């Protein structure tokens, strides 16, 4: 299942329009061409625009925004000593999103009005 990301809204703050909250929708289509989506939001701590990696609001594109969402959704993996590792668990997060979408597709199919269901 391919995931389709849509940015629904971005809440900004401060004179530099720092992105504080991104609202998004992720959609997917199963092998039977049934579609469902999930919505979410991620928040970011305030930055004043002087940081080295700061991106001006007018320069933010969809790819950058999606990368920020994925980074926010992906936990940091620590080793036994509490140090950050190079392990990136994004594939597990992506699988979880796909499972959530498949469950929503299944729910949509089983919640049909009885007048249009077949025995």
Rosetta blueprint (number, residue, H / E / L):
1 X L
2 X L
3 X E
4 X E
5 X E
6 X E
7 X E
8 X E
9 X E
10 X E
11 X E
12 X E
13 X E
14 X L
15 X L
16 X L
17 X L
18 X E
19 X E
20 X E
21 X E
22 X E
23 X E
24 X E
25 X E
26 X E
27 X E
28 X E
29 X E
30 X L
31 X L
32 X L
33 X L
34 X L
35 X E
36 X E
37 X E
38 X E
39 X E
40 X E
41 X E
42 X E
43 X E
44 X L
45 X L
46 X L
47 X L
48 X L
49 X L
50 X L
51 X L
52 X L
53 X L
54 X L
55 X L
56 X L
57 X H
58 X H
59 X H
60 X L
61 X L
62 X H
63 X H
64 X H
65 X H
66 X H
67 X H
68 X H
69 X H
70 X H
71 X H
72 X H
73 X H
74 X L
75 X L
76 X L
77 X L
78 X E
79 X L
80 X L
81 X L
82 X L
83 X L
84 X E
85 X L
86 X L
87 X L
88 X L
89 X L
90 X H
91 X H
92 X H
93 X H
94 X H
95 X H
96 X H
97 X H
98 X H
99 X H
100 X H
101 X H
102 X H
103 X H
104 X H
105 X H
106 X H
107 X H
108 X H
109 X H
110 X H
111 X L
112 X L
113 X L
114 X H
115 X H
116 X H
117 X L
118 X L
119 X L
